[in-house]
Amino acid sequence: MTTDTIFDFKEYLALRRGLIEGRLESYMQGHKKSLCFSYKTNSGEPKVLWDAMRYSVLSGGKRIRAILCLASAEALSGIPADERALPCACALELIHAMSLIHDDLPCLDNDDFRRGRPSNHKVYGEAMALLAGDALLMQASQLLIEESKNLVPASSVLDVVSALCQATGADGMVGGQVDDLNYTGATDKQLDENTLVSIHRRKTGALLSFATWSGAKLAGADDVMLSLFAKFGELLGMAFQITDDLLDTTGDMATLGKTPGKDEASNKLTFVRLFGIDGAKERLNEISKQAKAVLGEIKAQGKSKDLRPLESLFEYAINRVN
Ligand code: GRG
């Protein structure tokens, strides 16, 4: 991929999505290979558990986290579909699927629909949905370690797994979700922008920032580049969640694939609640400028190849309809 060729983002997205879908499909079928450990890996058993896991992993979705990971590696290596980032890209989709399953449970967001079909617990029941999420959480780390260890140095694999745990756990997505719950139904007096930013940064931003950081890490980026890629992902994450807040207000069930208007109904702390639709859009503009500036800094380092996919992915994140 060189910058003197015409870049077709639609084609780029379709090719990367196809690649990720193919890998996930094959991974979730189970390899039935044995490890030194006495259990089979990906045994496919119990069948109902694997069916529930597959139901959510293989149900489409934009695959933006996986593609961001891949695009970040490609931006540095110039290798299309850089193999070194593919296991991590897939692991991200497993973690994301797990978070959607748990998020939809009656004890959290209580949503009956996801990606245009019944949510996991509506098909498999709450207990199985909970357990499918738990299994996917561990499956993600296993996939990442097993499939990366022959492609990149072991120390990089360890750093990436550690960062994934951080982005997913109490300091990342789970912590953000807990504060999201804590502030749901709060009175206007208790709400401020810092709290909101802190929730979005962890609940949604941590995984997206991990996606760009890990792609760069697996392609051998130095510390300066790593922090720039992490920053770009963080800004994209914030913009992605503000767009989500807006879509919850302006979108419809058929396009969103999930129930709209839930934030307002549950009195959730969102950008729209705090600043109104126009105010949320203003903040989105501000973040877009910051993200472009970070891409400029990445370019100025003189170590990247083609940044157009990342640029387009940002635009896609804020102009999406679902
Ligand atoms: C048990 C580790 C663990 C975590 C569970 C439920 C939970 C903690 C966290 C919720 C995280 C969450 C669902 C955040 C919302 C992020 C978001 C905007 C999701 C929608 O992502 P898209 O639009 O979905 O990328 P698709 O369907 O396109 O993949």
Boltz pocket constraint, residues with backbone or C-beta under 6 A from the ligand:
constraints:
  - pocket:
      binder: B
      contacts: [[A, 60], [A, 61], [A, 62], [A, 63], [A, 64], [A, 96], [A, 98], [A, 99], [A, 100], [A, 102], [A, 103], [A, 108], [A, 115], [A, 137], [A, 168], [A, 169], [A, 173], [A, 174], [A, 177], [A, 203], [A, 204], [A, 240], [A, 241], [A, 244], [A, 322]]
      max_distance: 6.0
